[in-house]
Amino acid sequence: MKRTLGVCYYPEHWPEEQWQEDAARMAALGLTWVRIGEFAWIKMEPEPGRYDWSWLDRAVETLGRHGLQVVLGTPTATPPRWMLDRHPDMLAVDAQGRTRDFGSRRHYDFSHLGYRVECARIVQAMAERYGKNPHVAAWQTDNEYACHDTVLSYSPAALSAFREWCAQRYQSPDALNRAWGNVFWSMEYDSFDQIGLPNLTVTEANPAHVMAFRRFASDEVVRFNRLQTEIIRKYSPAPIAHNYMGAVTDFDHFDTGADLDIASWDSYPLGFLSDRIPATEAHKLRFLRQGDPDFQAFHHDLYRAVGRGRWWIMEQQPGPVNWAPYNPDPLPGMARLWAWEAFAHGAEAVCYFRWRQAPFAQEQMHAGLLRPDSAPAPAFEEAALVARELAAMPDQSTARADVGLVFDYASAWAWQTQPQGRGFDHLWLAFHMYKGLRRLGLNVDILPPDTADLSDYPLVLAPGVATLSEGFLRALAAHKGQSIIGPRSNSKTVEFSTPVPLPPNLPGMSATVARVESLPPQMPVPLRDGGAFLHWREKVETTASVVEATTDGFPALIASGGLHYLTGWPDEVALDRILAAACTRAGLGIERLPEGLRRRDSATHRFLFNYNAEQVSWNGTEIPAAGVVWHKL
């Protein structure tokens, strides 16, 4: 597979006489892809029904003339101001009932039917015009679904659509009442028209109601995206992508990705470390200018799964961003390291955001490959180095992983809906397990929750999956390797009730979770062999083999053959021991890596990534600070 570099560009932001020079510099830098168009609706359609494609025609032609391939974005994330005059009720409403108004971006409601018609119209006009253009080699739908908390809307449009969704799903109010347990607190409905949205209730809303609303909202994103992909495919053979984000679980990316050819995501390691990752202050300080050593890799593997093997970085941080609480400058070498880490995980393309730093509006403090005066910023030369290295690197493919790790968006919604203990979150539990595997030098595939064949993986983990699918349970029963399920897995039905038989109800394992407790930070539960449970632990009645136990005498890890159930959230000490033992049983070789050093194998090369601010020596190899080295396998 050929690996390529690209950049995000906004020709509408710059004088047209500058386009030619920009395109020539991009080509000379070694770039292949240029993403344009995703925020330019007002330039494409200055007035309702009056299109102006002339500037975009010339921009595409200028880029193509220099051998650059265009990723053309649909502009539906930024509807023009005149759109609100046509559809004044198209704006989303937050959980407090406040309208989210015009003046930035993503100012629309996924459920508004009038806006969907407008989106179909602009997408069709674009696809008709550029679908066969030889320079338009890929498409991007919209931009960053869910950014700025825009999936959940409590508008009249969302209410109407949710009632219809409930009617289709449950068919009768009685069936809905039974599914949701509405006999509790006299919450029963006589008709679907009585159903409201689960906000502004006196105390917490029925969790089944909340979960139904979360599923509905995710389905609305899928429908909105599908509207665009179906139109584009009628006119263009080029692949279609969407750019997802980091640590965002508001909608099911697997469902949305089913209608796309490529999954891409927007990688901002320093912003994410400062703004999103739950880590100690010491950890954040150590990796302040490098980013967390595992966060990017986790999302690379996630989006490789979402894209069914095809994935990109659509936006790669090149310097300080503008949106985090603090915005440090990356260490020299990180723009190169981040790109190579993506390629080692199978990325087809890495596109830096952006070409030139904007001197105006909200993102003027966001660095680019060029400064606002067009002089090269530090990442410019690092991108040039990556381009030269790519040219010398033979094409390669991703290696088969050692471990399969299940990740489930619906479980993220479930534990946000009813965490039971502050800090219990499916994303961060899965990430915690992933970090433990990476510390042991393992390659990981992230698996969707409906995975029906586990035979490729000597070791499978399914942490905190609220409802294990029938297909996955059959695959688990047939699995010949090692597996670790839990904690809190298979503990809810799809409609968010407690199942009977009680969890975990795993094939061939006699075990019952009789009692659970969530743990404040100052009250860990120690394990006999070292380490402790944090956040969560379960008291299990079982006839299975007890592999690990807590110091107060309860099973911590039980086993029936190769199937294991973990009854709590282990700290790093306990997790490293448990994973190392599982790898030994699975016949997997492990090598404990120094802090901040990570390894990834492709089909042909072994890559070492040093996230430290100082050189690291490992197995006779010197890896420079903020550096990457590789050798053939």
VMD Tcl script that draws the C-alpha trace (Angstrom):
set ca {
  {0.00 0.00 0.00}
  {1.35 3.41 -0.97}
  {1.58 5.94 1.88}
  {1.12 9.62 1.10}
  {1.08 13.05 2.72}
  {-1.41 15.86 2.33}
  {-2.56 19.16 3.73}
  {-5.78 21.05 4.44}
  {-6.12 24.22 2.37}
  {-8.66 27.03 2.15}
  {-8.24 28.81 -1.20}
  {-11.20 31.06 -0.35}
  {-9.09 32.55 2.48}
  {-6.28 33.75 0.22}
  {-5.88 36.00 -2.83}
  {-6.25 33.99 -6.01}
  {-2.88 35.14 -7.28}
  {-1.35 33.26 -4.35}
  {-2.87 29.87 -5.27}
  {-0.32 29.10 -7.96}
  {2.63 29.63 -5.63}
  {0.95 27.64 -2.87}
  {0.29 24.69 -5.17}
  {3.86 24.71 -6.44}
  {5.24 24.73 -2.89}
  {2.92 21.89 -1.85}
  {4.09 19.76 -4.75}
  {7.73 20.59 -4.08}
  {7.26 19.62 -0.43}
  {6.20 16.14 -1.52}
  {2.48 16.38 -0.77}
  {-0.07 14.33 -2.69}
  {-3.45 15.33 -1.23}
  {-5.09 18.72 -0.64}
  {-8.42 18.87 1.21}
  {-10.60 21.86 0.33}
  {-14.18 23.07 0.41}
  {-15.63 21.81 3.67}
  {-16.42 25.27 5.10}
  {-17.08 27.22 1.90}
  {-20.85 27.02 1.38}
  {-21.29 30.79 1.30}
  {-18.72 31.03 -1.51}
  {-20.36 28.21 -3.45}
  {-23.88 29.56 -3.03}
  {-23.81 33.27 -2.14}
  {-27.60 33.49 -2.38}
  {-30.26 30.78 -2.28}
  {-30.21 28.97 -5.61}
  {-27.42 31.08 -7.16}
  {-24.23 29.04 -7.40}
  {-20.74 30.35 -8.04}
  {-18.44 27.48 -8.96}
  {-15.96 29.52 -10.95}
  {-13.52 30.12 -8.09}
  {-13.67 26.46 -7.02}
  {-13.15 25.31 -10.62}
  {-10.00 27.41 -10.80}
  {-8.76 26.23 -7.40}
  {-9.21 22.56 -8.32}
  {-7.54 23.14 -11.68}
  {-4.60 25.00 -10.12}
  {-3.97 22.22 -7.64}
  {-4.40 19.50 -10.25}
  {-2.06 21.20 -12.68}
  {0.72 20.71 -10.12}
  {-0.04 17.01 -9.74}
  {-1.99 17.36 -6.51}
  {-5.10 15.29 -5.79}
  {-8.12 16.98 -4.23}
  {-10.23 15.76 -1.32}
  {-13.45 17.74 -1.80}
  {-15.44 18.34 1.35}
  {-19.18 18.91 1.39}
  {-19.84 22.22 3.18}
  {-22.78 21.16 5.33}
  {-21.03 21.85 8.66}
  {-21.27 25.62 8.00}
  {-24.64 26.63 6.51}
  {-24.71 30.30 5.42}
  {-26.59 32.96 7.34}
  {-29.28 33.14 4.68}
  {-30.12 29.51 5.49}
  {-31.53 30.60 8.84}
  {-33.90 33.00 7.10}
  {-35.26 30.04 5.15}
  {-35.28 27.69 8.15}
  {-35.30 29.66 11.40}
  {-36.03 26.48 13.38}
  {-33.05 24.51 12.01}
  {-30.79 25.27 14.98}
  {-30.06 22.68 17.65}
  {-31.16 23.14 21.27}
  {-28.99 22.11 24.21}
  {-30.08 20.08 27.24}
  {-30.91 23.28 29.14}
  {-33.30 24.37 26.38}
  {-31.02 27.05 24.91}
  {-30.82 27.56 21.16}
  {-27.32 27.13 19.69}
  {-27.11 30.07 17.34}
  {-25.28 31.24 14.23}
  {-21.78 32.71 14.45}
  {-19.37 29.79 14.46}
  {-19.98 26.33 12.94}
  {-22.07 23.14 13.23}
  {-25.16 25.30 13.74}
  {-27.75 22.79 12.57}
  {-29.94 20.00 13.89}
  {-29.45 16.56 12.35}
  {-33.21 15.94 12.55}
  {-34.38 19.07 10.72}
  {-35.99 17.83 7.52}
  {-35.79 21.18 5.74}
  {-32.05 21.39 6.35}
  {-31.58 17.85 5.08}
  {-33.25 18.90 1.82}
  {-30.87 21.85 1.55}
  {-27.90 19.56 2.21}
  {-29.02 17.13 -0.46}
  {-29.32 20.01 -2.90}
  {-25.79 21.40 -2.37}
  {-24.21 17.93 -2.31}
  {-25.93 16.97 -5.54}
  {-24.84 20.20 -7.21}
  {-21.23 19.54 -6.14}
  {-21.30 15.89 -7.14}
  {-22.76 16.65 -10.56}
  {-20.09 19.24 -11.22}
  {-17.01 17.50 -9.77}
  {-17.94 13.83 -9.75}
  {-15.95 13.08 -12.91}
  {-13.28 15.73 -12.42}
  {-9.93 13.94 -12.76}
  {-8.38 16.02 -9.96}
  {-11.09 15.21 -7.39}
  {-9.82 11.87 -6.13}
  {-11.69 11.62 -2.81}
  {-14.61 13.19 -0.91}
  {-15.23 14.13 2.69}
  {-18.75 14.38 4.10}
  {-19.41 17.39 6.34}
  {-16.77 17.93 9.05}
  {-16.29 16.37 12.48}
  {-19.74 15.09 13.33}
  {-20.32 15.60 17.08}
  {-17.77 18.40 17.46}
  {-18.86 20.98 20.04}
  {-21.44 18.56 21.52}
  {-23.77 18.78 18.54}
  {-25.19 15.25 18.26}
  {-27.74 15.51 21.06}
  {-30.36 18.17 20.35}
  {-33.54 18.85 22.31}
  {-35.31 20.80 19.59}
  {-38.87 20.43 18.26}
  {-37.39 18.74 15.18}
  {-35.58 16.21 17.36}
  {-38.69 15.59 19.45}
  {-40.81 14.86 16.39}
  {-38.17 12.58 14.89}
  {-37.61 10.76 18.21}
  {-41.31 10.00 18.56}
  {-41.34 8.54 15.05}
  {-38.20 6.54 15.83}
  {-39.86 5.12 18.96}
  {-43.01 4.24 17.03}
  {-40.95 2.35 14.45}
  {-38.82 0.57 17.06}
  {-41.52 -0.43 19.56}
  {-44.70 -0.43 17.41}
  {-46.99 0.25 20.40}
  {-46.90 2.36 23.57}
  {-47.45 -0.78 25.63}
  {-44.35 -2.42 24.15}
  {-42.33 0.72 24.84}
  {-43.61 0.88 28.42}
  {-42.57 -2.73 29.02}
  {-39.16 -2.24 27.40}
  {-38.41 0.88 29.41}
  {-39.90 -0.34 32.72}
  {-42.21 2.66 32.83}
  {-44.36 1.11 35.55}
  {-41.63 2.48 37.84}
  {-42.63 5.95 39.12}
  {-45.85 5.88 37.02}
  {-44.01 6.87 33.84}
  {-46.28 4.98 31.41}
  {-47.41 6.55 28.12}
  {-50.72 6.12 26.33}
  {-49.45 7.33 22.95}
  {-46.14 8.09 21.27}
  {-47.16 11.76 21.11}
  {-46.84 11.93 24.91}
  {-43.16 11.01 24.85}
  {-40.79 13.85 25.58}
  {-37.03 14.18 25.41}
  {-34.98 13.09 28.45}
  {-33.89 16.54 29.60}
  {-35.15 19.05 32.16}
  {-36.61 16.29 34.33}
  {-36.79 16.89 38.07}
  {-34.21 14.20 38.78}
  {-32.51 11.71 36.46}
  {-34.59 10.53 33.54}
  {-35.35 6.85 33.06}
  {-32.02 5.38 31.84}
  {-33.86 3.26 29.24}
  {-35.39 6.48 27.87}
  {-31.95 8.12 27.80}
  {-30.40 5.12 26.04}
  {-33.18 5.07 23.46}
  {-32.56 8.75 22.81}
  {-28.82 8.13 22.46}
  {-29.48 5.35 19.92}
  {-31.89 7.60 18.06}
  {-29.40 10.48 17.96}
  {-26.69 8.18 16.63}
  {-29.08 6.88 13.97}
  {-29.78 10.48 12.91}
  {-26.08 11.03 12.25}
  {-26.00 7.83 10.20}
  {-29.03 8.96 8.17}
  {-27.58 12.43 7.62}
  {-24.28 10.99 6.42}
  {-25.98 8.37 4.23}
  {-28.00 11.09 2.52}
  {-24.71 12.54 1.26}
  {-22.91 9.32 0.38}
  {-25.83 8.04 -1.70}
  {-25.83 11.22 -3.77}
  {-22.06 11.33 -4.26}
  {-21.93 7.71 -5.40}
  {-24.37 8.43 -8.21}
  {-21.91 10.83 -9.80}
  {-18.41 9.94 -8.60}
  {-16.31 6.77 -8.38}
  {-13.94 8.40 -5.89}
  {-13.82 7.05 -2.31}
  {-15.71 8.87 0.43}
  {-14.41 9.60 3.93}
  {-15.52 11.43 7.04}
  {-13.13 12.96 9.58}
  {-13.94 11.67 13.07}
  {-12.33 13.01 16.25}
  {-10.48 11.81 19.34}
  {-12.27 10.69 22.53}
  {-15.69 11.29 20.98}
  {-18.34 8.60 21.45}
  {-21.53 10.58 20.85}
  {-22.56 8.44 17.86}
  {-21.69 4.98 16.62}
  {-18.76 5.37 14.25}
  {-19.05 1.75 13.10}
  {-22.62 2.38 11.91}
  {-21.67 5.61 10.17}
  {-18.56 4.05 8.67}
  {-20.60 1.33 7.00}
  {-21.62 3.90 4.36}
  {-18.08 5.20 3.81}
  {-15.00 3.88 2.02}
  {-12.41 5.43 4.33}
  {-12.40 6.31 8.02}
  {-10.29 9.32 8.88}
  {-9.73 11.20 12.09}
  {-8.29 14.51 13.24}
  {-5.25 13.98 15.45}
  {-4.23 16.73 17.88}
  {-1.99 14.99 20.45}
  {-1.10 18.03 22.57}
  {-4.60 19.43 22.62}
  {-6.04 16.05 23.59}
  {-3.55 15.52 26.42}
  {-4.37 18.93 27.87}
  {-8.12 18.84 27.26}
  {-9.47 15.27 27.20}
  {-7.28 12.55 28.67}
  {-7.79 11.64 32.35}
  {-4.19 11.46 33.53}
  {-2.11 12.63 36.46}
  {-0.56 16.06 36.38}
  {2.87 14.45 36.43}
  {2.02 12.44 33.30}
  {0.66 15.51 31.53}
  {3.75 17.50 32.43}
  {6.13 14.76 31.24}
  {4.41 14.51 27.84}
  {3.30 18.14 27.57}
  {5.06 18.71 24.22}
  {4.74 15.17 22.87}
  {1.25 13.93 23.67}
  {0.20 10.74 25.43}
  {2.23 7.77 24.12}
  {-0.88 5.66 23.48}
  {-3.78 7.98 22.71}
  {-3.01 8.47 19.03}
  {-2.28 4.78 18.50}
  {-5.58 3.79 20.16}
  {-7.50 5.92 17.68}
  {-5.40 4.70 14.75}
  {-6.44 1.15 15.60}
  {-10.05 2.17 16.29}
  {-10.47 3.94 12.97}
  {-8.71 1.16 11.08}
  {-11.57 -1.01 12.37}
  {-14.22 1.59 11.56}
  {-12.83 1.88 8.02}
  {-12.61 -1.90 7.60}
  {-8.89 -1.54 6.97}
  {-8.85 1.80 5.12}
  {-8.12 4.88 7.16}
  {-6.39 8.30 7.05}
  {-5.37 11.16 9.27}
  {-7.35 14.01 7.74}
  {-5.97 16.64 10.14}
  {-2.60 16.24 11.86}
  {-1.43 18.79 14.41}
  {1.69 20.62 13.14}
  {2.22 23.07 16.01}
  {0.29 24.77 18.82}
  {-3.50 24.60 18.56}
  {-5.93 27.25 19.69}
  {-8.68 25.40 21.57}
  {-7.13 23.57 24.55}
  {-6.76 25.04 28.05}
  {-3.02 25.35 27.34}
  {-1.39 25.10 23.92}
  {2.30 24.22 24.05}
  {4.61 23.97 21.05}
  {5.52 20.38 20.06}
  {9.06 19.22 20.61}
  {11.15 19.20 17.43}
  {10.56 15.87 15.72}
  {7.00 15.25 16.90}
  {5.34 16.23 13.60}
  {7.48 13.54 12.00}
  {6.91 10.97 14.77}
  {3.12 11.40 14.72}
  {3.02 10.89 10.96}
  {5.16 7.77 11.05}
  {3.16 6.30 13.91}
  {0.03 6.64 11.79}
  {1.71 4.96 8.83}
  {2.95 2.13 11.06}
  {-0.66 1.51 12.08}
  {-1.78 1.32 8.48}
  {-2.74 4.88 7.50}
  {-2.93 5.49 3.76}
  {-2.49 9.24 4.12}
  {-1.57 11.83 6.73}
  {-2.78 15.37 6.02}
  {-1.44 18.25 8.08}
  {-3.82 20.93 9.30}
  {-3.32 23.45 7.88}
  {-1.22 24.84 5.00}
  {-0.97 28.42 6.24}
  {-1.90 29.79 9.64}
  {-4.95 32.02 9.32}
  {-4.44 35.67 10.32}
  {-8.14 36.17 11.14}
  {-11.18 34.66 12.91}
  {-11.40 31.88 15.48}
  {-8.39 29.78 14.46}
  {-5.76 32.49 13.99}
  {-3.77 31.05 16.91}
  {-3.74 27.58 15.31}
  {-0.36 26.83 13.69}
  {0.06 25.58 10.13}
  {2.93 24.36 7.98}
  {3.43 28.03 7.07}
  {3.23 31.11 9.25}
  {0.69 33.79 8.30}
  {3.47 35.57 6.38}
  {4.07 32.37 4.33}
  {7.45 31.63 5.91}
  {7.92 27.97 6.85}
  {6.85 26.98 10.36}
  {8.89 24.26 12.11}
  {6.66 21.40 10.91}
  {7.26 22.36 7.26}
  {10.71 20.79 7.20}
  {9.54 17.79 9.22}
  {6.80 17.14 6.65}
  {9.41 17.43 3.88}
  {11.57 14.86 5.68}
  {8.63 12.46 6.03}
  {7.89 12.86 2.32}
  {11.48 11.95 1.43}
  {11.43 8.98 3.79}
  {8.15 7.75 2.32}
  {9.64 7.88 -1.15}
  {12.46 5.62 0.02}
  {10.25 3.23 2.01}
  {8.79 0.29 0.08}
  {5.02 -0.06 0.14}
  {3.84 -2.14 3.06}
  {0.76 -3.50 4.78}
  {-0.39 -3.72 8.38}
  {0.65 -6.78 10.34}
  {-1.89 -9.05 11.99}
  {-2.29 -8.04 15.61}
  {-1.57 -10.18 18.66}
  {-4.63 -9.09 20.63}
  {-8.23 -8.17 19.84}
  {-9.81 -5.49 22.05}
  {-13.57 -4.94 21.82}
  {-14.82 -1.36 21.81}
  {-18.53 -0.49 21.82}
  {-20.09 2.95 21.41}
  {-23.38 1.85 22.98}
  {-21.47 0.84 26.12}
  {-19.99 4.33 26.26}
  {-23.55 5.71 26.25}
  {-24.67 3.17 28.84}
  {-22.03 4.09 31.40}
  {-22.45 7.80 30.75}
  {-26.17 7.30 31.36}
  {-25.73 5.36 34.59}
  {-22.07 5.35 35.67}
  {-22.93 4.29 39.24}
  {-19.54 5.65 40.21}
  {-17.82 8.83 39.08}
  {-15.14 7.97 36.57}
  {-16.59 4.70 35.25}
  {-16.36 5.21 31.50}
  {-16.15 2.59 28.76}
  {-13.76 4.61 26.61}
  {-11.24 5.11 29.40}
  {-11.54 1.53 30.63}
  {-10.83 0.27 27.11}
  {-7.99 2.78 26.77}
  {-6.55 1.65 30.12}
  {-6.47 -1.94 28.84}
  {-4.97 -0.78 25.54}
  {-2.18 1.09 27.34}
  {-1.37 -2.04 29.31}
  {-1.05 -4.07 26.12}
  {1.15 -1.40 24.53}
  {3.46 -1.36 27.57}
  {4.10 -5.04 26.80}
  {5.05 -4.25 23.19}
  {1.95 -5.85 21.63}
  {0.12 -5.03 18.42}
  {-3.61 -4.54 18.98}
  {-6.66 -4.72 16.72}
  {-9.77 -2.96 18.00}
  {-12.88 -5.02 17.28}
  {-16.51 -3.95 16.85}
  {-18.92 -5.42 19.41}
  {-20.65 -7.68 16.87}
  {-17.42 -9.47 15.90}
  {-18.44 -13.05 15.14}
  {-15.04 -14.67 14.56}
  {-12.21 -14.42 17.09}
  {-10.04 -17.18 15.66}
  {-7.27 -14.79 14.52}
  {-6.50 -13.65 18.06}
  {-4.61 -15.66 20.70}
  {-5.91 -13.15 23.27}
  {-9.21 -11.23 23.28}
  {-10.32 -8.53 25.74}
  {-13.85 -7.19 26.19}
  {-13.79 -4.63 29.03}
  {-17.03 -3.05 30.21}
  {-19.17 -4.09 27.23}
  {-22.67 -3.51 28.57}
  {-24.43 -6.04 26.31}
  {-22.49 -8.82 24.62}
  {-24.09 -9.67 21.28}
  {-25.26 -13.18 20.50}
  {-22.74 -13.37 17.66}
  {-19.88 -12.39 19.94}
  {-20.95 -14.87 22.62}
  {-20.98 -17.68 20.03}
  {-17.54 -16.61 18.85}
  {-16.34 -16.54 22.45}
  {-17.64 -20.08 23.03}
  {-15.75 -21.27 19.93}
  {-12.56 -19.34 20.73}
  {-9.55 -21.60 21.32}
  {-7.32 -18.89 22.80}
  {-7.37 -16.81 25.95}
  {-9.96 -14.16 26.73}
  {-10.60 -11.65 29.50}
  {-14.15 -10.31 29.79}
  {-15.24 -7.58 32.18}
  {-15.56 -5.86 34.48}
  {-19.23 -4.89 34.15}
  {-19.62 -6.77 30.87}
  {-22.96 -8.28 29.83}
  {-24.63 -6.57 32.77}
  {-27.45 -4.82 30.88}
  {-30.00 -5.80 28.28}
  {-30.24 -3.77 25.07}
  {-33.12 -1.85 26.71}
  {-30.99 -1.11 29.80}
  {-32.42 -3.44 32.39}
  {-30.60 -5.96 34.56}
  {-30.72 -9.38 32.87}
  {-31.68 -12.63 34.53}
  {-29.70 -14.88 34.70}
  {-27.52 -12.30 36.35}
  {-24.27 -11.24 34.70}
  {-21.80 -12.12 33.44}
  {-23.70 -15.14 32.02}
  {-20.76 -16.27 29.89}
  {-20.71 -19.55 27.92}
  {-19.42 -22.45 29.98}
  {-18.70 -20.36 33.09}
  {-20.61 -20.70 36.34}
  {-20.46 -17.23 37.85}
  {-22.92 -14.68 39.20}
  {-22.25 -11.04 40.03}
  {-24.08 -10.90 43.34}
  {-23.10 -7.38 44.37}
  {-21.23 -4.39 42.96}
  {-19.64 -1.31 44.44}
  {-18.03 1.80 43.02}
  {-14.93 3.07 44.76}
  {-13.79 6.61 45.55}
  {-10.10 7.31 44.76}
  {-9.05 7.03 48.39}
  {-10.53 3.51 48.76}
  {-8.82 1.04 46.40}
  {-9.39 -2.68 47.00}
  {-5.98 -4.40 47.18}
  {-5.29 -7.68 45.39}
  {-3.39 -10.44 47.14}
  {-0.66 -10.59 44.49}
  {-0.18 -6.82 44.32}
  {-1.93 -3.82 42.90}
  {-5.57 -2.98 43.48}
  {-8.99 -2.43 41.98}
  {-9.93 1.21 41.38}
  {-13.30 2.77 40.50}
  {-15.27 -0.49 40.45}
  {-15.38 -4.01 41.82}
  {-17.86 -6.89 41.84}
  {-18.45 -9.62 44.40}
  {-18.87 -12.80 42.39}
  {-20.27 -16.18 43.40}
  {-18.59 -18.85 41.29}
  {-17.47 -22.44 40.97}
  {-14.88 -21.42 38.36}
  {-11.18 -21.40 39.15}
  {-10.05 -18.33 41.10}
  {-6.89 -17.02 39.45}
  {-6.60 -13.78 41.45}
  {-8.34 -12.63 44.61}
  {-8.76 -9.48 46.65}
  {-7.27 -9.23 50.11}
  {-10.78 -9.31 51.58}
  {-11.34 -12.75 50.08}
  {-13.38 -12.21 46.93}
  {-12.49 -13.48 43.44}
  {-10.73 -10.87 41.30}
  {-10.10 -12.99 38.19}
  {-11.84 -16.29 37.52}
  {-11.29 -18.81 34.75}
  {-13.08 -21.58 32.94}
  {-10.60 -22.99 30.45}
  {-9.25 -20.05 28.44}
  {-12.24 -17.85 29.32}
  {-11.58 -15.37 32.13}
  {-13.78 -12.87 33.91}
  {-12.25 -9.82 35.60}
  {-14.31 -8.47 38.50}
  {-12.89 -4.96 38.81}
  {-10.94 -2.12 37.24}
  {-7.26 -2.98 37.91}
  {-4.60 -0.37 38.49}
  {-1.44 -0.47 36.36}
  {0.42 -2.83 38.68}
  {-2.38 -5.42 38.68}
  {-3.16 -4.95 35.01}
  {0.43 -5.49 33.89}
  {0.61 -8.73 35.87}
  {-2.77 -10.00 34.65}
  {-2.02 -9.20 31.00}
  {1.48 -10.67 31.16}
  {0.09 -13.93 32.56}
  {-2.62 -14.00 29.88}
  {-0.01 -13.51 27.18}
  {2.08 -16.35 28.57}
  {-0.96 -18.65 28.51}
  {-1.70 -17.50 24.95}
  {1.85 -18.13 23.78}
  {2.51 -14.46 23.04}
  {6.00 -13.10 23.53}
  {6.12 -9.83 25.44}
  {8.79 -7.24 26.13}
  {8.18 -4.60 28.76}
  {9.01 -1.27 27.19}
  {10.58 1.72 28.96}
  {8.25 4.54 29.91}
  {7.28 6.54 26.84}
  {8.76 4.06 24.32}
  {6.29 2.26 22.08}
  {6.60 -0.37 19.40}
  {4.52 -1.21 16.33}
  {5.10 -3.85 13.69}
  {3.97 -3.57 10.10}
  {4.12 -6.55 7.77}
  {7.73 -5.69 6.90}
  {9.17 -3.32 9.52}
  {9.41 -2.81 13.26}
  {8.96 0.80 14.39}
  {10.07 2.27 17.72}
  {8.54 5.57 18.85}
  {10.15 7.57 21.63}
  {7.65 9.92 23.26}
  {10.25 11.04 25.78}
  {12.07 14.37 25.77}
  {15.36 12.49 26.12}
  {17.09 9.70 24.21}
  {16.16 6.13 25.12}
  {18.35 3.04 24.68}
  {16.56 -0.27 24.20}
  {17.91 -3.64 23.08}
  {21.01 -2.01 21.68}
  {19.08 0.64 19.71}
  {19.37 4.34 20.46}
  {16.09 6.16 19.84}
  {16.50 9.95 19.88}
  {14.24 12.22 21.89}
  {10.89 12.70 20.14}
  {12.21 10.31 17.51}
  {11.27 7.25 15.52}
  {13.50 4.50 14.15}
  {12.69 1.37 12.21}
  {14.28 -1.75 10.82}
  {13.19 -4.60 8.59}
  {11.74 -7.69 10.20}
}
mol new
graphics top color blue
foreach p $ca { graphics top sphere $p radius 0.5 }
foreach p [lrange $ca 0 end-1] q [lrange $ca 1 end] { graphics top cylinder $p $q radius 0.2 }
display resetview
